[in-house]
């Protein structure tokens, strides 16, 4: 059973707010990801954690701050966002180390973020 | 630079009208080609992984095939519930840590 759970499903926040997106997986996967997806576009990689250590940061602005408290949890802390940051934020996970090519990446349902 | 191109961008079919979606790729060292289905407002749902030319995988009305330059997702006798955006993505030896996505094919199956 492949399941990545994200909360909240919808979030509306002001530009001065601080909020967090949460992600959980219980598949024993050791790589976890944050993606951002705008309407009618494919997902864009933001961050990758491998064995709870930040492995990739795709030059994401510092107003997005990832955190991996343990191997099952991944958070994305949001602060001082801009309206153009409104998007679907997807959490994903894959088995083994992030450098193991061929590993399938499984996505959660996403968190819809609206910045007003 | 790795490139993934999907065609057509959009496809409308009548229920029962079989067709194929195309994913062509130009990469150095393919390490996996992935097909996902994405419904509006939801995350991509994994369908298939293909690793080498000649490989085929099936699931219900869907069949994915792989050659050295492209992959096809064949849809046999589609139903309205097959309507979704289908995404193709690759992992390569040069970018094993991440997926390179195509822009997707939006499929609409009319009853």
Backbone of each chain as ProteinMPNN parsed JSONL, in Angstrom:
{"seq_chain_A": "XXXXXXXXXXXXXXXXXXXXXXXXXXXXXXXXXXXXXXXXXXXXXXXXXXXXXXXXXXXXXXXXXXXXXXXXXXXXXXXXXXXXXXXXXXXXXXXXXXXXXXXXXXXXXXXXXXXX", "coords_chain_A": {"N_chain_A": [[0.855, -1.192, 0.0], [0.748, 2.053, -1.028], [1.12, 5.116, 0.366], [1.069, 8.492, 0.904], [0.562, 10.998, 3.101], [-0.842, 14.186, 3.324], [-1.218, 17.264, 5.076], [-2.449, 20.6, 5.732], [-5.271, 20.052, 3.483], [-6.148, 22.279, 2.184], [-5.078, 25.658, 2.332], [-5.186, 28.977, 3.288], [-3.408, 31.898, 3.422], [-2.106, 34.98, 4.727], [0.257, 37.454, 3.588], [1.955, 38.058, 5.655], [1.829, 36.015, 7.395], [2.791, 33.028, 9.281], [2.988, 29.686, 8.507], [2.625, 26.066, 8.291], [3.145, 23.218, 6.218], [2.389, 19.761, 6.303], [3.624, 16.397, 6.084], [3.406, 12.879, 5.848], [4.638, 9.557, 5.83], [4.406, 6.003, 5.873], [5.823, 3.938, 4.753], [8.348, 3.14, 5.032], [10.122, 4.444, 3.465], [13.147, 6.158, 2.491], [13.781, 8.477, 1.247], [12.49, 11.708, 0.803], [10.408, 14.227, -0.596], [9.689, 17.61, -1.641], [7.521, 19.121, -3.898], [6.429, 21.683, -6.156], [3.513, 22.725, -7.816], [2.092, 24.44, -10.432], [-0.937, 25.561, -12.069], [-1.838, 23.555, -14.832], [0.774, 22.844, -15.379], [3.721, 20.748, -15.137], [4.886, 19.051, -12.105], [7.354, 20.76, -10.114], [10.527, 20.31, -8.783], [11.423, 21.033, -5.414], [12.738, 20.515, -2.872], [14.831, 17.848, -1.593], [15.079, 15.237, 0.701], [17.3, 12.9, 2.047], [17.658, 10.079, 3.897], [16.958, 11.626, 6.126], [18.461, 13.898, 5.867], [19.027, 17.028, 4.309], [19.296, 16.927, 0.914], [19.003, 17.978, -1.645], [18.442, 21.262, -2.719], [16.633, 23.161, -4.68], [17.442, 25.843, -5.319], [15.545, 27.334, -3.898], [13.589, 30.038, -2.628], [14.28, 31.562, 0.587], [12.022, 31.946, 2.088], [10.638, 29.649, 2.121], [10.995, 26.899, 4.134], [12.3, 23.821, 4.697], [11.857, 20.869, 6.751], [12.858, 17.88, 8.331], [11.792, 15.961, 10.639], [11.87, 13.242, 11.404], [12.273, 9.931, 9.955], [9.787, 9.467, 8.861], [8.357, 11.782, 8.628], [7.802, 14.983, 7.11], [8.139, 18.412, 6.865], [7.05, 21.635, 5.667], [7.867, 24.796, 6.179], [6.383, 27.959, 6.084], [6.77, 31.364, 5.369], [6.191, 34.819, 5.13], [5.214, 34.789, 2.46], [4.548, 35.287, -1.071], [1.928, 36.373, -3.32], [2.347, 35.03, -5.761], [3.315, 32.623, -4.979], [1.241, 30.97, -4.592], [-0.078, 27.801, -5.113], [-0.198, 24.239, -5.85], [1.152, 22.19, -3.47], [3.194, 19.47, -3.339], [3.988, 16.551, -1.608], [6.293, 13.854, -1.608], [7.606, 10.477, -1.728], [10.274, 8.028, -1.818], [11.72, 4.752, -2.068], [14.727, 3.721, -0.42], [17.978, 5.251, -0.955], [18.238, 8.592, -2.191], [19.764, 8.739, -4.429], [19.502, 6.395, -5.765], [18.917, 5.281, -8.745], [15.969, 4.863, -10.698], [14.21, 4.263, -8.683], [10.814, 4.376, -7.783], [8.851, 7.263, -7.391], [6.439, 8.236, -5.117], [3.532, 10.114, -4.789], [1.791, 12.41, -2.603], [-1.604, 13.646, -1.98], [-1.498, 16.348, -2.072], [-1.272, 19.825, -1.025], [-3.28, 22.568, -1.229], [-2.328, 25.815, -1.636], [-3.103, 29.146, -0.996], [-2.112, 32.408, -1.279], [-2.818, 35.47, 0.082]], "CA_chain_A": [[0.0, 0.0, 0.0], [1.565, 3.247, -1.123], [0.326, 6.236, 0.825], [1.717, 9.672, 1.441], [-0.532, 11.801, 3.635], [-0.494, 15.596, 3.482], [-2.171, 18.167, 5.733], [-3.876, 20.522, 5.408], [-5.569, 19.942, 2.053], [-6.283, 23.654, 1.694], [-4.545, 26.65, 3.263], [-5.181, 30.363, 2.838], [-2.592, 32.661, 4.351], [-1.696, 36.318, 4.354], [1.683, 37.576, 3.265], [2.751, 38.203, 6.869], [1.587, 34.845, 8.25], [3.676, 31.863, 9.294], [2.212, 28.449, 8.513], [3.399, 24.894, 7.918], [2.551, 22.063, 5.554], [2.919, 18.538, 6.907], [3.604, 15.209, 5.24], [3.76, 11.672, 6.593], [4.587, 8.291, 5.097], [4.745, 4.857, 6.725], [6.235, 2.872, 3.846], [9.762, 2.862, 5.256], [10.93, 5.118, 2.452], [14.209, 6.94, 3.096], [13.899, 9.747, 0.526], [11.244, 12.451, 0.785], [10.515, 15.339, -1.545], [8.663, 18.628, -1.828], [7.346, 19.65, -5.244], [5.452, 22.754, -6.336], [2.876, 22.582, -9.12], [1.156, 25.475, -10.859], [-1.991, 25.043, -12.936], [-1.514, 23.092, -16.182], [2.216, 22.645, -15.495], [4.173, 19.568, -14.378], [5.498, 19.36, -10.807], [8.729, 21.253, -10.084], [11.204, 19.899, -7.552], [11.897, 22.088, -4.514], [13.706, 19.969, -1.914], [14.913, 16.413, -1.409], [15.735, 14.731, 1.891], [17.733, 11.519, 1.957], [18.013, 9.648, 5.25], [16.669, 12.739, 7.027], [19.359, 15.031, 5.624], [18.717, 17.768, 3.091], [20.167, 16.473, -0.156], [18.867, 18.879, -2.788], [17.646, 22.481, -2.601], [16.626, 23.676, -6.047], [17.5, 27.315, -5.292], [14.238, 27.801, -3.44], [13.709, 31.206, -1.732], [14.358, 31.221, 2.008], [10.705, 32.014, 2.72], [10.254, 28.243, 2.235], [11.991, 26.246, 4.969], [11.925, 22.435, 4.929], [12.318, 20.222, 7.974], [12.575, 16.445, 8.359], [11.979, 15.589, 12.055], [12.271, 11.827, 11.44], [12.227, 9.298, 8.634], [8.41, 9.37, 8.371], [7.715, 13.092, 8.599], [8.441, 16.068, 6.375], [7.387, 19.65, 7.0], [7.481, 22.785, 4.882], [7.493, 26.001, 6.92], [6.109, 29.043, 5.151], [6.803, 32.673, 6.042], [6.314, 35.986, 4.245], [5.041, 34.358, 1.07], [4.006, 36.221, -2.047], [0.778, 35.789, -4.042], [2.789, 34.118, -6.829], [3.636, 31.328, -4.379], [0.021, 30.17, -4.58], [0.139, 26.623, -5.961], [-0.388, 22.94, -5.2], [2.426, 21.707, -2.947], [3.144, 18.02, -3.31], [5.006, 15.782, -0.912], [6.491, 12.555, -2.241], [8.648, 9.674, -1.105], [10.748, 6.886, -2.587], [12.463, 3.787, -1.278], [16.164, 3.746, -0.572], [18.615, 6.557, -1.006], [17.72, 9.393, -3.294], [20.582, 8.553, -5.609], [19.254, 5.095, -6.387], [18.119, 5.56, -9.934], [14.924, 3.897, -10.981], [13.21, 4.179, -7.619], [9.569, 5.06, -8.07], [8.453, 8.321, -6.465], [5.006, 8.217, -4.841], [3.084, 11.441, -4.393], [0.594, 12.627, -1.813], [-2.695, 14.326, -2.661], [-1.151, 17.758, -2.214], [-1.865, 20.896, -0.212], [-3.536, 23.757, -2.038], [-1.957, 27.017, -0.902], [-3.47, 30.43, -1.577], [-1.516, 33.519, -0.546], [-3.617, 36.677, -0.205]], "C_chain_A": [[0.89, 1.242, 0.0], [0.718, 4.435, -0.707], [1.207, 7.303, 1.449], [0.6, 10.628, 1.845], [-0.083, 13.232, 3.865], [-1.621, 16.356, 4.193], [-1.599, 19.573, 5.807], [-4.076, 20.342, 3.902], [-5.673, 21.323, 1.416], [-5.761, 24.608, 2.764], [-4.59, 28.014, 2.588], [-4.395, 31.161, 3.873], [-2.258, 34.04, 3.809], [-0.195, 36.384, 4.186], [2.557, 37.73, 4.506], [2.628, 36.992, 7.794], [2.76, 33.876, 8.234], [2.795, 30.622, 9.417], [3.137, 27.297, 8.129], [2.544, 23.886, 7.176], [3.212, 20.813, 6.12], [2.71, 17.353, 5.988], [4.06, 14.018, 6.072], [3.674, 10.463, 5.677], [5.046, 7.172, 6.024], [5.125, 3.666, 5.858], [7.699, 2.504, 4.05], [10.666, 3.494, 4.217], [11.952, 6.035, 3.106], [14.484, 8.241, 2.35], [12.535, 10.416, 0.503], [11.46, 13.762, 0.057], [9.395, 16.362, -1.312], [8.709, 19.101, -3.274], [6.319, 20.777, -5.193], [4.848, 22.591, -7.723], [1.886, 23.721, -9.347], [0.184, 24.863, -11.861], [-1.473, 24.727, -14.342], [-0.01, 22.975, -16.441], [2.596, 21.363, -14.769], [4.758, 19.982, -13.038], [6.952, 19.814, -10.965], [9.35, 20.898, -8.739], [11.662, 21.11, -6.746], [13.036, 21.557, -3.636], [13.67, 18.447, -1.946], [15.643, 16.128, -0.104], [16.076, 13.266, 1.667], [18.258, 11.106, 3.322], [18.008, 10.838, 6.216], [17.628, 13.912, 6.887], [18.982, 15.704, 4.311], [19.751, 17.447, 2.025], [20.16, 17.427, -1.349], [17.993, 20.062, -2.39], [17.734, 23.136, -3.961], [16.546, 25.203, -6.064], [16.158, 27.924, -4.908], [14.424, 29.003, -2.502], [13.605, 30.804, -0.269], [13.022, 31.365, 2.733], [10.049, 30.622, 2.797], [11.36, 27.535, 3.018], [11.568, 24.809, 5.244], [12.502, 21.907, 6.237], [11.927, 18.757, 7.916], [12.819, 15.947, 9.778], [12.387, 14.131, 12.249], [12.004, 11.205, 10.084], [10.822, 9.222, 8.056], [7.756, 10.72, 8.121], [8.525, 14.105, 7.806], [7.54, 17.287, 6.509], [7.918, 20.689, 6.018], [6.95, 24.026, 5.586], [7.446, 27.182, 5.956], [6.081, 30.374, 5.893], [7.008, 33.772, 5.014], [6.211, 35.598, 2.781], [4.422, 35.467, 0.227], [2.813, 35.578, -2.762], [1.197, 34.809, -5.133], [3.234, 32.754, -6.299], [2.403, 30.433, -4.275], [0.153, 29.03, -5.581], [-0.305, 25.387, -5.191], [0.994, 22.454, -4.76], [2.306, 20.207, -2.694], [4.313, 17.462, -2.51], [5.114, 14.424, -1.601], [7.567, 11.786, -1.491], [9.06, 8.555, -2.044], [11.626, 6.023, -1.693], [13.959, 3.991, -1.47], [16.718, 5.143, -0.657], [18.19, 7.286, -2.26], [18.54, 9.191, -4.552], [20.378, 7.234, -6.304], [18.348, 5.293, -7.578], [17.109, 4.453, -10.158], [13.896, 3.767, -9.891], [11.973, 4.982, -7.977], [9.285, 6.084, -6.987], [6.941, 8.309, -6.348], [4.6, 9.554, -4.243], [1.886, 11.383, -3.447], [-0.448, 13.376, -2.624], [-2.441, 15.818, -2.83], [-1.864, 18.669, -1.228], [-2.025, 22.114, -1.098], [-3.258, 24.986, -1.187], [-2.386, 28.252, -1.683], [-2.905, 31.525, -0.693], [-2.263, 34.802, -0.931], [-2.938, 37.923, 0.37]], "O_chain_A": [[1.685, 1.449, 0.917], [-0.289, 4.736, -1.347], [1.973, 7.054, 2.379], [-0.216, 11.019, 1.011], [0.932, 13.473, 4.519], [-2.804, 16.124, 3.945], [-0.385, 19.734, 5.933], [-3.123, 20.474, 3.135], [-5.327, 21.506, 0.249], [-5.976, 24.392, 3.957], [-4.101, 28.188, 1.472], [-4.691, 31.099, 5.067], [-2.142, 34.242, 2.6], [0.531, 35.478, 4.595], [3.772, 37.554, 4.426], [3.252, 36.951, 8.854], [3.597, 33.885, 7.33], [1.964, 30.524, 10.319], [4.273, 27.508, 7.703], [1.36, 23.722, 7.473], [4.415, 20.789, 6.384], [1.753, 17.304, 5.215], [4.973, 14.126, 6.89], [2.764, 10.351, 4.856], [5.944, 7.353, 6.846], [4.795, 2.524, 6.18], [8.236, 1.66, 3.333], [11.836, 3.13, 4.096], [11.677, 6.628, 4.149], [15.33, 9.027, 2.774], [11.529, 9.766, 0.215], [12.549, 14.336, 0.087], [8.307, 16.02, -0.85], [9.767, 19.435, -3.808], [5.461, 20.82, -4.312], [5.565, 22.349, -8.694], [0.966, 23.932, -8.557], [0.436, 23.798, -12.425], [-0.767, 25.528, -14.954], [0.427, 23.003, -17.592], [1.873, 20.928, -13.873], [5.093, 21.151, -12.85], [7.681, 19.323, -11.827], [8.766, 21.156, -7.686], [12.206, 22.072, -7.287], [14.148, 22.083, -3.656], [12.654, 17.834, -2.27], [16.696, 16.705, 0.167], [15.261, 12.491, 1.167], [19.194, 11.713, 3.843], [18.931, 11.022, 7.01], [17.606, 14.828, 7.71], [18.658, 15.038, 3.328], [20.945, 17.674, 2.22], [21.192, 17.652, -1.982], [16.93, 19.884, -1.794], [18.798, 23.616, -4.354], [15.692, 25.782, -6.736], [15.7, 28.895, -5.51], [15.326, 28.988, -1.665], [12.931, 29.833, 0.075], [12.904, 30.946, 3.884], [9.028, 30.449, 3.463], [12.523, 27.565, 2.618], [10.584, 24.584, 5.949], [13.493, 22.421, 6.756], [10.816, 18.417, 7.509], [13.938, 15.548, 10.101], [13.16, 13.816, 13.154], [11.555, 11.887, 9.163], [10.669, 8.938, 6.868], [6.713, 10.794, 7.472], [9.756, 14.095, 7.821], [6.331, 17.206, 6.293], [9.073, 20.636, 5.595], [5.746, 24.283, 5.593], [8.34, 27.377, 5.132], [5.436, 30.491, 6.935], [7.875, 33.679, 4.144], [7.022, 36.024, 1.958], [3.858, 36.434, 0.739], [2.71, 34.352, -2.798], [0.474, 33.85, -5.404], [3.498, 31.838, -7.078], [2.516, 29.263, -3.909], [0.458, 29.255, -6.753], [-0.73, 25.472, -4.039], [1.9, 22.323, -5.583], [1.445, 19.745, -1.945], [5.466, 17.846, -2.707], [4.123, 13.909, -2.119], [8.339, 12.359, -0.722], [8.313, 8.174, -2.945], [12.194, 6.489, -0.706], [14.408, 4.385, -2.547], [15.994, 6.117, -0.449], [17.827, 6.671, -3.263], [18.047, 9.452, -5.65], [21.009, 6.968, -7.327], [17.138, 5.456, -7.425], [17.349, 3.284, -9.857], [12.816, 3.223, -10.123], [12.069, 6.126, -8.419], [9.459, 5.806, -5.8], [6.235, 8.366, -7.356], [5.235, 10.059, -3.317], [1.085, 10.45, -3.482], [-0.23, 13.703, -3.79], [-3.096, 16.475, -3.64], [-2.91, 18.329, -0.676], [-1.054, 22.633, -1.65], [-3.877, 25.177, -0.14], [-2.081, 28.394, -2.867], [-3.185, 31.569, 0.505], [-2.331, 35.169, -2.104], [-3.458, 39.03, 0.23]]}, "seq_chain_B": "XXXXXXXXXXXXXXXXXXXXXXXXXXXXXXXXXXXXXXXXXXXXXXXXXXXXXXXXXXXXXXXXXXXXXXXXXXXXXXXXXXXXXXXXXXXXXXXXXXXXXXXXXXXXXXX", "coords_chain_B": {"N_chain_B": [[21.286, 18.281, -22.308], [18.601, 16.851, -20.548], [15.541, 15.974, -22.082], [12.0, 15.801, -22.235], [9.169, 15.106, -24.048], [5.742, 15.319, -24.488], [2.967, 14.152, -26.368], [-0.36, 13.996, -27.808], [-1.012, 17.431, -26.654], [-3.575, 17.647, -25.706], [-6.364, 15.439, -25.75], [-9.329, 14.204, -27.019], [-11.641, 11.682, -26.689], [-14.155, 9.373, -27.737], [-16.138, 7.303, -25.656], [-14.908, 4.033, -25.496], [-13.306, 4.323, -27.707], [-10.253, 3.503, -28.711], [-6.836, 4.598, -28.187], [-3.537, 6.168, -28.298], [-1.059, 7.637, -26.201], [1.847, 9.66, -26.44], [5.255, 9.723, -25.393], [8.178, 11.153, -25.875], [11.726, 11.036, -25.561], [14.88, 12.571, -24.909], [17.693, 11.752, -23.601], [20.572, 11.211, -21.513], [21.567, 8.179, -20.702], [19.21, 6.46, -19.612], [17.446, 5.74, -16.692], [15.046, 4.916, -15.875], [11.635, 5.155, -16.764], [8.65, 6.76, -16.099], [5.154, 6.608, -15.696], [2.418, 8.596, -14.79], [-0.849, 9.286, -13.513], [-2.937, 12.088, -13.242], [-5.514, 13.554, -11.54], [-7.722, 16.42, -11.591], [-6.698, 18.878, -9.278], [-5.478, 17.073, -7.563], [-2.774, 14.942, -6.352], [-0.177, 13.407, -8.407], [-0.8, 10.085, -9.483], [0.822, 7.051, -9.3], [1.448, 4.962, -12.09], [3.025, 3.221, -13.912], [6.378, 1.872, -14.148], [9.049, 1.759, -16.385], [11.985, 0.231, -17.572], [13.731, -0.674, -19.605], [14.28, -0.86, -23.175], [11.732, -2.378, -25.097], [10.306, -3.344, -23.006], [7.131, -3.942, -21.513], [4.134, -3.028, -19.793], [1.061, -3.676, -18.134], [-2.155, -2.543, -17.006], [-5.318, -2.923, -16.196], [-7.177, -1.096, -18.45], [-4.993, 0.085, -19.525], [-1.825, 0.165, -21.165], [1.619, 0.256, -21.166], [4.469, 0.937, -23.13], [7.92, 0.729, -24.158], [10.523, 2.151, -26.089], [13.814, 2.815, -27.457], [13.673, 5.523, -27.823], [11.203, 6.505, -27.192], [8.082, 6.337, -25.359], [4.939, 4.728, -25.174], [1.602, 5.147, -24.095], [-0.965, 3.133, -24.17], [-4.419, 3.189, -24.512], [-7.095, 1.21, -24.105], [-10.371, 0.818, -25.218], [-11.486, 3.113, -23.705], [-13.029, 4.587, -20.739], [-15.266, 7.099, -19.362], [-14.246, 7.628, -16.784], [-11.537, 7.421, -17.098], [-10.628, 9.825, -17.816], [-8.264, 12.319, -17.381], [-5.131, 13.962, -16.577], [-2.227, 12.759, -18.038], [0.98, 12.073, -17.077], [4.361, 11.853, -18.033], [7.586, 10.866, -16.993], [11.154, 10.947, -16.478], [14.062, 9.328, -15.132], [17.522, 9.767, -15.04], [20.97, 8.831, -15.642], [22.437, 11.082, -15.307], [20.903, 12.661, -13.717], [19.988, 11.311, -11.391], [18.766, 11.792, -9.031], [16.36, 13.04, -9.299], [13.183, 13.577, -10.953], [12.542, 14.222, -14.388], [9.997, 15.818, -15.878], [7.528, 15.478, -18.488], [5.227, 17.698, -20.19], [2.686, 16.765, -20.049], [-0.389, 15.056, -21.045], [-3.646, 15.923, -21.567], [-6.405, 14.081, -21.153], [-9.645, 13.52, -22.289], [-12.514, 11.659, -21.994], [-15.424, 11.068, -23.579], [-18.831, 10.331, -22.811]], "CA_chain_B": [[20.215, 18.471, -21.337], [17.521, 15.873, -20.707], [14.264, 16.547, -22.538], [10.862, 14.889, -22.323], [8.099, 15.775, -24.788], [4.534, 14.51, -24.577], [1.993, 14.552, -27.376], [-0.712, 15.404, -27.979], [-1.238, 18.165, -25.404], [-4.929, 17.315, -25.281], [-6.966, 14.4, -26.572], [-10.728, 13.91, -26.684], [-12.05, 10.406, -27.254], [-15.456, 8.825, -27.38], [-16.047, 6.08, -24.858], [-14.661, 2.861, -26.31], [-12.402, 4.642, -28.829], [-8.878, 3.283, -28.259], [-5.84, 5.525, -28.716], [-2.236, 6.115, -27.631], [-0.362, 8.856, -25.839], [3.274, 9.511, -26.735], [6.265, 10.398, -24.582], [9.497, 10.988, -26.496], [12.74, 11.543, -24.644], [16.279, 12.689, -25.309], [18.397, 11.754, -22.325], [21.81, 10.442, -21.467], [21.539, 7.137, -19.679], [17.896, 6.316, -18.987], [17.421, 4.872, -15.517], [13.662, 4.63, -15.535], [10.6, 6.028, -17.313], [7.513, 6.626, -15.209], [3.864, 7.161, -16.09], [1.522, 8.972, -13.709], [-2.158, 9.853, -13.834], [-3.259, 13.143, -12.29], [-6.848, 14.129, -11.594], [-7.687, 17.847, -11.23], [-6.598, 19.223, -7.863], [-4.919, 15.977, -6.766], [-1.406, 14.6, -6.664], [-0.005, 12.355, -9.418], [-0.948, 8.694, -9.053], [1.761, 6.213, -10.043], [0.888, 3.909, -12.937], [4.004, 2.251, -14.391], [7.795, 2.15, -14.349], [9.689, 0.975, -17.437], [13.432, 0.4, -17.421], [14.554, -0.969, -20.78], [13.57, -0.946, -24.442], [11.048, -3.641, -25.279], [9.519, -3.668, -21.831], [5.722, -3.583, -21.554], [3.394, -3.271, -18.559], [-0.379, -3.476, -18.311], [-3.019, -2.411, -15.839], [-6.688, -2.712, -16.653], [-7.278, -0.678, -19.845], [-3.759, 0.791, -19.883], [-0.619, -0.602, -21.468], [2.754, 1.123, -21.429], [5.573, 0.31, -23.852], [9.136, 1.554, -24.179], [11.588, 1.938, -27.068], [14.999, 3.586, -27.086], [13.464, 6.951, -28.0], [9.895, 6.963, -26.773], [7.177, 5.429, -24.668], [3.531, 4.912, -25.494], [0.586, 4.685, -23.159], [-2.104, 2.726, -24.965], [-5.663, 3.106, -23.745], [-8.016, 0.356, -24.85], [-11.784, 0.978, -24.854], [-11.526, 3.977, -22.517], [-14.277, 4.98, -20.118], [-15.176, 8.489, -18.869], [-13.414, 7.726, -15.573], [-10.125, 7.474, -17.497], [-10.309, 11.237, -18.067], [-7.255, 12.821, -16.441], [-3.872, 14.326, -17.239], [-1.239, 11.686, -17.929], [2.33, 12.634, -17.034], [5.503, 10.987, -18.251], [8.778, 11.422, -16.352], [12.322, 10.07, -16.585], [15.24, 9.472, -14.283], [18.673, 9.472, -15.876], [22.224, 8.686, -14.905], [22.937, 12.415, -14.999], [20.037, 13.315, -12.73], [19.336, 10.177, -10.752], [18.082, 12.194, -7.805], [15.089, 13.701, -9.513], [12.436, 13.276, -12.158], [12.295, 15.242, -15.403], [8.634, 15.587, -16.343], [6.938, 16.083, -19.665], [4.189, 18.675, -19.859], [1.426, 16.066, -19.826], [-1.476, 14.975, -22.023], [-4.953, 15.994, -20.915], [-7.31, 13.157, -21.835], [-11.071, 13.606, -21.971], [-13.28, 10.575, -22.601], [-16.829, 11.475, -23.587], [-19.737, 9.164, -22.741]], "C_chain_B": [[19.095, 17.465, -21.623], [16.228, 16.562, -21.117], [13.216, 15.455, -22.646], [9.717, 15.658, -22.968], [6.913, 14.841, -24.902], [3.618, 15.072, -25.662], [0.855, 13.54, -27.44], [-0.84, 16.107, -26.627], [-2.596, 17.829, -24.824], [-5.529, 16.322, -26.272], [-8.384, 14.145, -26.087], [-11.126, 12.648, -27.42], [-13.49, 10.122, -26.884], [-15.226, 7.576, -26.531], [-15.892, 4.884, -25.778], [-13.7, 3.071, -27.458], [-10.959, 4.538, -28.354], [-7.909, 4.265, -28.904], [-4.542, 5.373, -27.924], [-1.726, 7.51, -27.342], [1.135, 8.613, -26.016], [4.13, 10.306, -25.764], [7.615, 10.136, -25.247], [10.554, 11.641, -25.597], [14.111, 11.574, -25.302], [17.069, 12.849, -24.031], [19.698, 10.997, -22.481], [21.703, 9.446, -20.334], [20.207, 7.045, -18.952], [17.983, 5.326, -17.828], [16.005, 4.591, -15.047], [12.735, 5.641, -16.178], [9.317, 5.724, -16.563], [6.282, 7.261, -15.838], [3.024, 7.407, -14.831], [0.199, 9.447, -14.298], [-2.441, 10.924, -12.791], [-4.663, 13.666, -12.549], [-6.787, 15.579, -11.127], [-7.638, 18.052, -9.722], [-6.01, 18.154, -6.978], [-3.483, 15.701, -7.179], [-1.319, 13.512, -7.717], [-0.087, 10.962, -8.798], [-0.049, 7.823, -9.925], [1.036, 5.13, -10.831], [1.929, 2.835, -13.246], [5.424, 2.79, -14.287], [8.318, 1.204, -15.414], [11.175, 1.258, -17.396], [14.22, 0.206, -18.709], [13.679, -1.136, -22.014], [12.991, -2.344, -24.625], [10.156, -4.032, -24.121], [8.081, -3.174, -22.006], [5.1, -3.875, -20.193], [1.937, -2.916, -18.786], [-1.078, -3.341, -16.978], [-4.397, -2.014, -16.33], [-6.681, -2.294, -18.128], [-6.006, -0.002, -20.357], [-2.617, -0.179, -20.148], [0.486, 0.363, -21.835], [3.855, 0.33, -22.1], [6.733, 1.278, -23.93], [10.047, 1.136, -25.32], [12.776, 2.784, -26.635], [14.781, 5.091, -27.174], [12.141, 7.438, -27.447], [9.14, 5.882, -26.012], [5.761, 5.764, -25.109], [2.679, 4.422, -24.333], [-0.663, 4.418, -23.989], [-3.32, 2.601, -24.065], [-6.681, 2.363, -24.599], [-9.433, 0.525, -24.3], [-11.943, 1.863, -23.624], [-12.944, 4.278, -22.04], [-14.148, 6.423, -19.609], [-14.295, 8.642, -17.637], [-11.912, 7.679, -15.872], [-9.692, 8.906, -17.805], [-9.393, 11.757, -16.974], [-6.111, 13.389, -17.272], [-2.87, 13.209, -16.983], [0.149, 12.289, -18.091], [3.358, 11.536, -17.241], [6.718, 11.648, -17.6], [9.923, 10.427, -16.489], [13.304, 10.358, -15.466], [16.422, 9.036, -15.126], [19.926, 9.341, -15.029], [22.805, 10.04, -14.538], [22.116, 13.138, -13.95], [19.257, 12.252, -11.983], [18.499, 10.59, -9.553], [16.709, 12.781, -8.061], [14.455, 13.259, -10.82], [12.427, 14.484, -13.084], [10.959, 14.922, -16.029], [8.412, 16.138, -17.739], [5.806, 16.999, -19.23], [2.807, 18.046, -19.725], [0.5, 16.052, -21.033], [-2.787, 14.96, -21.255], [-5.945, 15.165, -21.726], [-8.737, 13.365, -21.337], [-11.789, 12.494, -22.724], [-14.758, 10.915, -22.456], [-17.744, 10.263, -23.572], [-20.549, 9.016, -24.023]], "O_chain_B": [[18.698, 17.258, -22.769], [15.866, 17.603, -20.569], [13.497, 14.339, -23.085], [9.338, 16.73, -22.497], [7.05, 13.705, -25.356], [3.508, 16.283, -25.849], [1.062, 12.359, -27.162], [-0.783, 15.462, -25.58], [-2.758, 17.736, -23.607], [-5.242, 16.361, -27.468], [-8.616, 13.901, -24.902], [-10.966, 12.555, -28.637], [-13.983, 10.572, -25.85], [-14.22, 6.885, -26.69], [-16.652, 4.731, -26.734], [-13.311, 2.111, -28.122], [-10.492, 5.429, -27.645], [-8.128, 4.713, -30.029], [-4.454, 4.562, -27.003], [-1.929, 8.441, -28.121], [1.63, 7.512, -25.777], [3.777, 11.416, -25.365], [8.133, 9.021, -25.187], [10.301, 12.663, -24.96], [14.45, 10.729, -26.13], [17.118, 13.93, -23.444], [19.901, 10.251, -23.439], [21.743, 9.812, -19.159], [20.082, 7.495, -17.813], [18.519, 4.226, -17.966], [15.798, 4.086, -13.944], [13.003, 6.842, -16.151], [8.941, 4.562, -16.411], [6.367, 8.329, -16.444], [2.931, 6.559, -13.943], [0.138, 9.939, -15.425], [-2.217, 10.71, -11.6], [-4.964, 14.158, -13.636], [-5.901, 15.939, -10.352], [-8.432, 17.474, -8.979], [-6.03, 18.295, -5.756], [-3.027, 16.166, -8.224], [-2.279, 12.765, -7.911], [0.478, 10.7, -7.736], [-0.151, 7.855, -11.152], [0.133, 4.467, -10.32], [1.746, 1.671, -12.889], [5.649, 4.0, -14.331], [8.069, 0.0, -15.364], [11.585, 2.404, -17.207], [15.259, 0.838, -18.9], [12.507, -1.501, -21.924], [13.646, -3.351, -24.355], [9.341, -4.948, -24.239], [7.851, -2.11, -22.581], [5.477, -4.833, -19.519], [1.613, -1.986, -19.525], [-0.674, -3.923, -15.971], [-4.604, -0.903, -16.819], [-6.225, -3.062, -18.975], [-5.958, 0.435, -21.507], [-2.459, -1.192, -19.467], [0.312, 1.2, -22.72], [4.152, -0.798, -21.708], [6.562, 2.489, -23.789], [10.322, -0.049, -25.513], [12.749, 3.4, -25.57], [15.594, 5.863, -26.667], [11.956, 8.638, -27.248], [9.498, 4.705, -26.019], [5.429, 6.918, -25.378], [2.992, 3.426, -23.681], [-1.332, 5.343, -24.449], [-3.263, 1.99, -22.997], [-7.075, 2.825, -25.671], [-9.673, 0.397, -23.099], [-12.477, 1.419, -22.608], [-13.909, 4.234, -22.803], [-13.032, 6.916, -19.443], [-13.66, 9.682, -17.461], [-11.102, 7.882, -14.968], [-8.509, 9.162, -18.03], [-9.703, 11.652, -15.787], [-6.115, 13.311, -18.501], [-2.691, 12.77, -15.847], [0.456, 12.927, -19.099], [3.24, 10.438, -16.696], [6.856, 12.87, -17.654], [9.701, 9.221, -16.601], [13.371, 11.464, -14.93], [16.337, 8.044, -15.85], [19.938, 9.696, -13.85], [23.572, 10.153, -13.582], [22.576, 14.115, -13.359], [18.027, 12.279, -11.941], [17.63, 9.842, -9.105], [15.956, 13.001, -7.112], [15.101, 12.652, -11.674], [12.319, 15.625, -12.633], [10.797, 13.869, -16.646], [9.023, 17.132, -18.132], [5.467, 17.068, -18.048], [1.857, 18.72, -19.328], [0.584, 16.905, -21.917], [-3.014, 14.1, -20.404], [-6.279, 15.518, -22.856], [-9.0, 13.384, -20.134], [-11.685, 12.396, -23.946], [-15.273, 11.034, -21.345], [-17.468, 9.271, -24.246], [-21.356, 8.094, -24.139]]}, "name": "protein", "num_of_chains": 2, "seq": "XXXXXXXXXXXXXXXXXXXXXXXXXXXXXXXXXXXXXXXXXXXXXXXXXXXXXXXXXXXXXXXXXXXXXXXXXXXXXXXXXXXXXXXXXXXXXXXXXXXXXXXXXXXXXXXXXXXXXXXXXXXXXXXXXXXXXXXXXXXXXXXXXXXXXXXXXXXXXXXXXXXXXXXXXXXXXXXXXXXXXXXXXXXXXXXXXXXXXXXXXXXXXXXXXXXXXXXXXXXXXXXXXXX"}
